[in-house]
Amino acid sequence: MLGAVPTMLLFVVLVLAYQFLIQGPLTAALKKRRSLTVGALEDAQKAIAVAEARAAEYAEKLRQARAEVYKIREQRVKQLNAERDSALDAARKTAGAKVNQAKAELEAEAAAARHTIQGSAADLASQVMRAVLPQAAGGSR
């Protein structure tokens, strides 16, 4: 049994040497590696979160810009429609004035024609009477 003591002491010394020389630095290196990996993962997750926030911000700005463009477009369409309607109203008023003027001119011409016809009717009637009566008067005399 005494022969086993030096072997046991040698085993304990080897275990202690293993602990200090190999396992200690190896464990420290693994802890450092794990902390760096976890830190890199956290940094990557933060970067992803920042990128998603920026993407959402850009999407919101794009939505606002599209809404503004749509609003400006609608205002322009309303303005053009109003201009078109005012031009149509002006054209209608001008056409109506021309129609009324033409009606007035036509009524004036019709009145002048009636007056001329009435004046001519008396002359025509007297001419017809002269043409008809002398024959009747000459034939009965």
C-alpha positions as CSV (number, residue, x, y, z in Angstrom):
1,M,0.0,0.0,0.0
2,L,2.9,2.2,0.6
3,G,3.9,1.6,-3.0
4,A,0.6,3.1,-4.1
5,V,1.3,6.4,-2.2
6,P,3.8,7.8,-4.7
7,T,1.5,6.9,-7.5
8,M,-1.3,8.6,-5.7
9,L,0.8,11.7,-5.1
10,L,1.9,11.7,-8.7
11,F,-1.8,11.4,-9.7
12,V,-2.8,14.4,-7.4
13,V,0.1,16.4,-8.7
14,L,-0.9,15.7,-12.3
15,V,-4.6,16.5,-11.6
16,L,-3.5,19.8,-10.0
17,A,-1.1,20.6,-12.8
18,Y,-3.9,19.8,-15.3
19,Q,-6.3,22.1,-13.4
20,F,-3.8,25.0,-13.4
21,L,-2.1,24.5,-16.7
22,I,-4.8,23.2,-19.0
23,Q,-8.3,23.3,-17.6
24,G,-8.1,26.8,-16.1
25,P,-6.8,28.6,-19.2
26,L,-9.1,26.5,-21.4
27,T,-12.2,27.4,-19.2
28,A,-11.2,31.1,-19.3
29,A,-10.8,31.0,-23.1
30,L,-14.2,29.3,-23.5
31,K,-15.8,31.9,-21.2
32,K,-14.2,34.7,-23.1
33,R,-15.3,33.1,-26.4
34,R,-18.9,32.6,-25.1
35,S,-19.1,36.2,-23.9
36,L,-17.8,37.5,-27.2
37,T,-20.3,35.3,-29.1
38,V,-23.2,36.4,-26.8
39,G,-22.1,40.1,-27.2
40,A,-21.9,39.7,-31.0
41,L,-25.4,38.2,-31.0
42,E,-26.7,41.0,-28.8
43,D,-25.0,43.5,-31.1
44,A,-26.5,41.8,-34.1
45,Q,-30.0,41.9,-32.5
46,K,-29.6,45.5,-31.7
47,A,-28.5,46.2,-35.3
48,I,-31.5,44.3,-36.6
49,A,-33.8,46.3,-34.3
50,V,-32.3,49.6,-35.5
51,A,-32.6,48.5,-39.1
52,E,-36.3,47.5,-38.6
53,A,-37.0,50.8,-36.9
54,R,-35.3,52.7,-39.8
55,A,-37.3,50.6,-42.3
56,A,-40.5,51.4,-40.5
57,E,-39.6,55.1,-40.4
58,Y,-38.8,55.1,-44.1
59,A,-42.1,53.3,-44.8
60,E,-44.0,55.9,-42.8
61,K,-42.2,58.8,-44.6
62,L,-43.0,57.1,-47.9
63,R,-46.6,56.7,-46.9
64,Q,-46.8,60.4,-45.9
65,A,-45.1,61.5,-49.1
66,R,-47.6,59.4,-51.1
67,A,-50.5,60.9,-49.2
68,E,-49.1,64.4,-49.8
69,V,-48.7,63.7,-53.5
70,Y,-52.2,62.3,-53.6
71,K,-53.5,65.4,-51.8
72,I,-51.7,67.8,-54.1
73,R,-53.0,65.8,-57.1
74,E,-56.6,66.0,-55.8
75,Q,-56.2,69.7,-55.3
76,R,-54.9,70.1,-58.8
77,V,-57.7,68.1,-60.2
78,K,-60.2,70.2,-58.3
79,Q,-58.6,73.4,-59.5
80,L,-58.6,72.1,-63.1
81,N,-62.3,71.1,-62.8
82,A,-63.1,74.5,-61.4
83,E,-61.3,76.3,-64.2
84,R,-63.0,74.0,-66.7
85,D,-66.4,74.8,-65.1
86,S,-65.8,78.5,-65.1
87,A,-64.7,78.4,-68.8
88,L,-67.8,76.4,-69.6
89,D,-70.0,78.9,-67.8
90,A,-68.3,81.8,-69.6
91,A,-68.8,80.0,-72.9
92,R,-72.5,79.3,-72.0
93,K,-73.0,82.9,-71.1
94,T,-71.4,84.1,-74.3
95,A,-73.4,81.7,-76.4
96,G,-76.6,82.7,-74.6
97,A,-75.8,86.3,-75.2
98,K,-75.2,85.6,-78.9
99,V,-78.4,83.6,-79.1
100,N,-80.4,86.4,-77.4
101,Q,-78.8,89.0,-79.8
102,A,-79.6,86.8,-82.8
103,K,-83.2,86.4,-81.5
104,A,-83.5,90.2,-81.1
105,E,-82.1,90.8,-84.6
106,L,-84.4,88.2,-86.0
107,E,-87.5,89.7,-84.2
108,A,-86.5,93.1,-85.4
109,E,-86.2,91.9,-89.0
110,A,-89.5,90.1,-88.7
111,A,-91.2,93.2,-87.3
112,A,-89.6,95.3,-90.2
113,A,-90.8,92.6,-92.7
114,R,-94.3,92.7,-91.2
115,H,-94.4,96.5,-91.3
116,T,-93.2,96.4,-94.9
117,I,-95.7,93.7,-95.8
118,Q,-98.5,95.7,-94.1
119,G,-97.4,98.8,-96.0
120,S,-97.2,96.9,-99.3
121,A,-100.5,95.2,-98.6
122,A,-102.4,98.5,-98.9
123,D,-100.6,99.3,-102.1
124,L,-101.1,95.8,-103.4
125,A,-104.8,95.9,-102.5
126,S,-105.2,99.2,-104.3
127,Q,-103.4,97.9,-107.4
128,V,-105.6,94.8,-107.3
129,M,-108.7,97.0,-107.0
130,R,-107.6,99.2,-109.9
131,A,-106.9,96.1,-112.0
132,V,-110.2,94.4,-111.2
133,L,-112.6,97.4,-110.9
134,P,-111.9,99.1,-114.2
135,Q,-112.8,95.9,-116.0
136,A,-115.9,95.4,-114.0
137,A,-116.8,99.1,-114.3
138,G,-116.0,99.0,-118.0
139,G,-118.0,95.8,-118.7
140,S,-121.1,97.1,-116.9
141,R,-121.1,100.5,-118.5
